[in-house]
Amino acid sequence: MTYRVHETDLQLVDALQVNPRATWAEVGAALGVSAVTAARRWNRLEEQGLAWVNAAIGPERSMGAVLEVRCAPSDTEDVARALARFPNIITVGATTGDFQVFAILLATDLQELMRTLARKFTPVKGAVRIRHNIFRLLYGGVHWRQGVLSPGESRIMEPDPSPNRPRVRPLGIEDRALFRHLNRRGRATPTEIAAELGLSQHRVRRRLNELSASQEIIFRCDVARPLFDLPLGVYLQLKAPDTTVGQAASELGRWRETRLCANAISASNIILVIGLHQLSELEEVQSRIAERFPDVSVEDRRVILRYEKIYGRVLDDLGRCVETVPVDPWTDSV
């Protein structure tokens, strides 16, 4: 049975994309419904795998690599599924082109990243060649919005801004269990987290507030994209002059269509994943890139046939969450 998205569900998801941990009273006030109705509709979406909230490493803290895998077309699904089982691989997709699968790997530091790339993925069955594109941070796409709510409704949902980004102890291996829990259940309360992890509520609440305020972690609301969002994914590789690549990547990361933007250490030094309604819109995006960045060239473009995994959620053919493999960038460090 094909799911038809209700307008209220679109608004509900957009509200949680503005503020993923808002109370149901706040969500209901923005949407003009009761808190009970907002919570009930969300629970239904979550139970059906149509929408979810999870924690993510802040883009400025996200070091890693984009892996491109060449394999026989008949092996694409098996290779994508195998890569999706790795906790330090956040996203996996199958594409057209010479490399049939791409995957986004996170690591905690450069040395660990290089060790992982050197030894971990060569035995993946069916992989003929794996190309690594290391990036130091992500410029956008981790947190994105559908843009359904009006500016006034969005303002109601916006969390109170922190006066300053405090300097705190960075997210580390001692936070591993906390982060994995939040990646699986992004709206879990400190009471629920403390009970599962065997920690005090005070300790959990304090650390959660620290990590959120410093943007070491962020919270995001994602959906079954073929049903809710711009359903067509396109993977682009761009080449920019070394002197302007950071500026270009930073701006591209803020575009509404962007689902990932990384400044990679490779011949094509910007990797951009976008969402579109239809393929014809790609021409408009490429024209906008050429107009805004005349010294940037599009070196490769591939259609994403399907996502196997998005930030820890394993998906079915309609993009619905069927399983969670909690993100764990420390998995190779212990």
PyMOL commands that set and color helices and strands:
alter all, ss='L'
color gray80, all
select helices_A, chain A and resi 7-18+24-31+35-47+59-61+73-84+110-119+151-157+173-184+190-197+201-213+245-252+281-292
alter helices_A, ss='H'
color red, helices_A
select strands_A, chain A and resi 51-57+63-71+89-95+101-107+127-140+217-223+232-239+258-265+270-276+297-310+313-315+321-324
alter strands_A, ss='S'
color yellow, strands_A
deselect
rebuild
show_as cartoon
